[in-house]
Amino acid sequence: ARVAPVEKAIIRSAIYEIFLAEEGAVPAPVVIDEAIEIAKKFCGADGWRFVNGVLDALRKHADARAHPDAPAEAVE
């Protein structure tokens, strides 16, 4: 409830592109970079930092689940 609607929309859109869109359509780092650029333009002063933090944490979590035996450094 405390997340701004624009930030929430950007995060939802990026999550769809990363996890639900056609596999391999757009690499996750590219999606995250684009989401950050949109947040810089349309969100508050530090909104882009929040968007980056959420999306990067989700990407790392998904990578760790996809490769459970890989060391943490290799997943990033």
N, C-alpha and C positions, 0 to 999 in steps of 0.2 A: 504494500500500500504506500510505502514511502518512496518508491522508485517513480521518477517522472514518466509520464505517458510516452514521451518521445524516446527516451532511453529504453523503455520497455519494448517499444515497437522495433527499434533498431536491433535489440538483442534477439527478439523473436524471429525477425527476418534472417539474421545471421545464423541462428540455430537451425532454421529450416534449410538454408543453403549448405551448411556444413554437414548436417546429420541426415536430412530427409530427401534432399534433391538427388538427382541421378548421381550415382557413385562416380567420383572423379571429375565431375563437371567443372568445379572451381576448387582449387586447393584451399584448405582451411586458412593458411596464413594470408592469402589474398582476400578472402572474405572478411577476416578480422581487420585487415588494413583498411578496406573500404568502409566497414562499419565505424571505425575510428574517425575516418575523414568525414563521414556523414554526421557523427556525433559532435565533432569540432565545429561544424557549421550550424547545427540546429539545437544543440543542448547547451546547458549552462557551462560555466567556466571549467569545471572539472568533470563534466559529464562524460567526456571521452575517456578519462582515466577509469571510471567505473565500468564503462562498456568494455574496454580493453581487459580489465581485470576479470570480469565475469567470463568473457569469451575465451580468454587464454586458459583460465582454470578449467572450463568445460572441455577444451581441446586436450589439455594434458590428462584429464581424468579419462576421457575417451581413448586416448592413445595408450594409457596404462592398462585399461581393460582389454584393449585389442592385442596388446603384447605383454602379458603378465610376467613372462620370464625375462624380459629385457631389463637391463639396469636403467635407472631413472635418467641418467645422462643420455642414453641412446634414444629414449623415447622423445625427448625434447628436440 
